Each structure stands twice: as C-alpha cells, then as structure tokens.
Amino acid sequence: MKETSISASTRNLIKKYDFKIAKRFGQNFIVDENVLKTIINCSELSKDDYVLEIGPGLGVMTQVLCEKAGGVLAVEIDRELIPILKVSLFGYENFELINGDILKLNLKAILEENFGSSPVKVVANLPYYITTPIIMKLLEEDINIKSITVMVQKEVGERLCAAPGGKNYGALTVAVQYRCIPEKVLIVPPESFIPQPEIESMVVRLNFRDKPPVALKDEKMYFRVVKASFGQRRKTLLNALTAGNLGRSKEELKTVLLNSNIDENRRGETLSLEEFAGIANELSRQ
Ligand code: SAH
C-alpha cells in the first residue's frame, strides 16, 4: 500500500464512503501523526495486552492498536461507521467490534467474554460530550483496568490532574485520584483534528494504583460524600453535605465533621482525598 499521511487517508475515507460527520456523536478524527504516535507510545502496548477502544471512528488508530496489542475490542455507537471499520480492519484476527453505546453496555461481561479475566488497557480519543460519564463508568464498574490513555478536552484534563484548593479540583478529580495517579502527556491544538474542535485538547494517562491511597470502609459512601460536597460549590461543607441526600440531619453531620476533625465552614474544594475518606468512614461507622 502506498504510504499516505493519516490526514490524507482520513480525508480519502470520508470521501470514498461519502461519510457524514456526526456532530451529535462528538466526532473529531485525529489527523496528526505525532499525536497518534504519542498516544500509542504512552499506552506501552505489547502482544500480552488487551485493549478496549471507545469510539474507533474510521479506524485509523485502531489499526495501530491491532498491530501492537494481543487483542482489541472497539465500541462504536455510529452505525454508519461499522461497514467502514469492517473494511479498515479486515484481516486483523485480534479485532472485535461492537456497535453500541459505551454508557449502556455491560462492560464487565463483554470484556470477560472477549479477554477472560485479563486486565485491559483503555486507549481512546473520547467523544467529548460524554467524557466524564465514560471515565466515571470505567472507575465505578468492577473492571480490571491497567491504565487509561485518553484524549480529552484540556479543561477536563486539568480537572483530572488537579490538586486540592484550585478551581479545577472537583468530584471528578477526587473520584479519579482515589483509583489512579494521573499524568498530563500532551496538549493538542484544534488543528490536529478533522473537523477541528473549538477548544484545546489534552492526552492524559491514568495509571491505576495497586492499592487505594486511603483505607475505606465503604467505597460507595466515599463517592456519595464526594458528590455531595461538590454538589453545591458555594456552600460550606456542612450545608453541602446536608443538602446532599446522605440521609443524615444537619446536627448528625455536624458531629460527623467534628469527629473527623474537619471545620464545617470549609468548602469541598479544599479537602484532600484523606479528609473525604475520613468523613466517609465516620459516616459508615454510625
Ligand atoms: N478514534 C477516532 C474517533 C474519535 S471521535 C479518531 O481518533 O480519529 C469519537 C468517536 O466516539 C466517534 O467515532 C463517535 O462516533 C464515537 N462515539 C460517540 N459517542 C459514543 C458512545 N456513546 N459509545 C461509543 N462510541 C461513541
């Protein structure tokens, strides 16, 4: 096959199939060779690895994933892309394609069916309109993940990597950092995509921790406390927790905060992972 740049091959595929880019599915195809290489290198793939790709699009990155990894399972929502992907990935025995909505699938069952109990690496240029729910789904479902290497909006990348106290520190930060150590990899300009998104993007790698940084009696309680604390950013911690459907009265929560050594007038965004864990454990105790 003639060597073509991925920009030319993407344009050719769109033209050949008269493919109509669907804005509602957040379609921004990567056409920058260096960005693609960075994502691939960063995922550190070998033939022992199994990959879950979310939103393969035209399959340009998917081909490289199939070359490097032992197996690739791709989930694509857009029906129009399925016949194109079948042609692009023709001949790759280690490729499986599912036409579906990543947010609605039973990922655990599908991954087990394809890869048994092996851990997976998630590699994706995510659809930006659902970045946060996808990441939360990957974290909250009981899936064995080694790492997540993804392209996200720069603003979400900043939130994933934020430290306490800043404006980017929120529920997503605290949920992700409980499971993973995030790493900023690369800022990506709009010109690296067709069509160009309006904002800058970022490649982020989330490395899964061997064990959580704080001991929790009940993980679900931790996620509930985090959501409640950031639910009302302008409120004091006590008021946010009271409004947060934790099933406790204001007086009870006052005592919980007192026992956890946390000033009730602080704001959620100033609390560390350990402090959220302290509140969650105190709540699970009572
Ligand atoms: N990986 C390709 C395309 C990225 S664009 C590339 O880098 O060039 C995002 C992709 O996610 C699109 O293919 C879009 O159709 C797909 N997508 C959008 N919503 C989805 C969902 N809910 N489930 C699965 N795929 C989805």
Residues whose N, C-alpha, C, O or C-beta is under 5 A from the ligand:
A	BS01	SAH	F25 G26 Q27 N28 F29 I30 I54 G55 P56 G57 L58 V75 E76 I77 D78 G100 D101 I102 L103 N125 L126 P127
